[in-house]
């Protein structure tokens, strides 16, 4: 990775506070680092390992050192004192809450073996900028264990499931304290506040990065009641929502905690099993005969299986309790997301106070922490002050009119698009869901006024609008009971095929929707099968007269760019860093299946690239990607990058009659521990793509100069203004704020840039890291250039938080998710039974392969030729 070429100087200087706190270490600090191995009973699940470590701390051998040690509950232990060697401890296992081990308790042998001694003086040359090659991970990860010891004991850690991967663990150090404060969400969930805490190496010192955060937990209570609430609110099947949740059974007279292995599609009345005493019997009858329990929901709720793949153990939900403190790991439903935003969206001063006043106590960083005391470590309670700068905005230009950029944005009043698209041949589709917000028919006078208003906005903005009204089509009434909206999509297909002339496709179809759940199926149909450009309006929002002009203007931005128009440009001076040579901007992103996706669902890769010298249009290429091992989840690195980039370069050449001399890649989604992997896996593919563009008529092989900049949004650095006159009205830092000192890397070329204005909550900058550079980009060039480029986003009249090439790649990935929505968000039972459980349901590999095959079937050949070279995804 390239060394930092220097620090930026452009912009107005400004001191800022950052949520980093100095870590004070004794000069003679020694940390004894041990490997821990556990042998014995085969059951070594993560939860059991954690309990073994609890019992280890209480053992006679380790109890004297309890205040001097910290560990990861898995395979590593660090100590302020040297432990006796060799050290083996026998553990007779028993669960928390029991008084002691039973007669047949599992027995484990824990061996603690010295691996190395870590000294503070060894890391000092690296921190002082004198030894770049030094591996800081052993020191940083050991200190993280020590600093996080109190939180790990008293809070609930979310994320970082792989304790063996220290880099992953370091990035997911969030601890939550549900007993402190909870905020009810919908669907049996509640929001709990917590704190991220992690040590970062900075110039001449180590800092502790602390940030306030929130996540959703299951509300404790009866499982049946929670399921009923879920069904009543969503009308959906609760399979994914409750799968893997731990429950406590209540019918035995003592509590027994088990995880839900699966949720059946049958009820206690219809689920039968063979019993050695009762023979074949239903779950309902079994509990009535064996425990004298009459079930209240014998035929209205599904049975849960708390067994495993080898042996089922059926339970009625009403005999199970959800214990407190369980994080929800799926995608939040829309209703819960809205509630979460309300409680999590706090101004910067509130979050800063929360960290210092509440966070330090809950994390055990006040000074009364016996573990920190034993190591001689303390954490400053003062947020660090760092030098920052505010970069000026670029000049935005239109065909006519000159907007004034203020607070990172501008409006369309009195301006016309630089180049208007041709919408003289467009069409409208009314999707009939039977809602009151809908227009009744193509002849509805309200519809005529609505469409005239939208058409006037497009014409006023500079687009070419035809004289007559558009073609208006309407679907038949879509059915309400329609899992996956399959029948609804088929009715949309029927209406479009009946209404459109195949010989003269409209430039785009305006689709008027009263609900959004049919959107994924609509886009899959129009993008991949019909080759129709579509723009959707949500009628509930579009028909509000109060802000209708603004809504129409925002839709006009999307329509114009999809039709090949140009909304706005930046003045030549603001673009000079890109126009001195023929340059192609590239955005790359990968989106992965979520916890609610079917196992075997592939990841989706998107590559977008500019095709003009104004850097307006970024057509996209998308591809499916899965791990080479079908039984593992897909990785972040892009495998099929060569073809995707060859396609982008070929299109650039077609549009510009030449290949770019320079390629600047903005790579989204690469975590801190993957920079090297990105260079090893992806850079060779970029070079190979260029090589394939070499032709016989070229005197030399085609080899542009390449730079790769990673864009990081999943960091926990937050910046606060130190003076009110240097902040926005809601207390956030100003648009254009950039920081490249104090909290940045000691050696690598990185910076934090907040190009946009934070409308609510605490604004978050983007962390940009130059991981490869053949163009000799200076600090001011990349910082000012990226800030200016953030004003080029075609779909808005404001700067955006993520540089547009990366933003577009993210949008393209999202469109790919829509195409595979029945697998990515498999909430209906029909999809699961069709794809996941056909044939041998116990063969996990075969099931995953079936899911992948279904993805390939849905994907077809990607978008149709009519739209694939446009920004159809925006």
Buried (B, 14 or more C-beta within 10 A) or exposed (E): BBEBBEBBEBBEEBEBBBBBBBBEBEEEBBBBBBEBEBEBBEEBEEEBBBBBBEBBBEBEBBEEBBBBBBBBBBBBBBBBEEBEEEBEBEBEBBBEEEEEBEEEBBEBEBBBBBBEEBEBEBBBEBBEEEBEEBEBEBBBBBBBBBBBBBBBEEBBBBBBEEBEEBBBBBBBBBBBBBEEEBBEBBBBBBBBBBBBBBBBBBBEBBBBBBBBBBBBBBBBBBBBBBBBBBBEBBEBBBBBBBBEBBBBBBBEEEEEBBBBBBBBBBBBBBBBBEEEEEEEBBBBBBBBEEEEBEBEBBEBBBBBBBBEEEEBEBBBBBBBBBBBBBBBBBBBBEBBBEBBBEBBEBBBBBBBEBBBEBBBBBBBBBEEBEBBBBBBBBBBBEBBBBEBBBBBBBBBBBBEEEBEBEBBBBEBEEBBBBBBBBBBBBBBBBBBBEEEBBBEEBEBEEBBEBBEBBBEBBBBBBBBBBEEEBBBBBBEEBEEEBBBBBBBBBBBBEBBEEBBEEEEBBBBBBBBBBBEBBBBBBBBBBBBBBBBBBBBBBBEEBBEEEEBBEBBBBBBBBBBBBBBBBBBBBEEEBBEBBEEEBBBBBBBBBBBBBEBBBBBBBBBBBBBBBBEBBBBBBBBBBBBBBEEEBEEBBBBBBBBBBBBBBBBBBBBBEBBEEBBBBBBBBBBBBBBBBBEBBBEBBBEBBBEBBEBBEEEEEEEEBEBBBBBBBBBBEBBBBBBBBEEEBBBEBBBBBBBBBBBBBBBBBBBBBBBBBBBBBBEBBBBBBBBBBBBBBBEBBBBBBBBBBBBBBBBBBBBBBBBBBBBBBBBBBBBBBBBBBBBBBBBBBBBBEBBEBBBEEEEEEEBEBBBBBBBEBBEEBBEEBBBEBBBBBBBBB
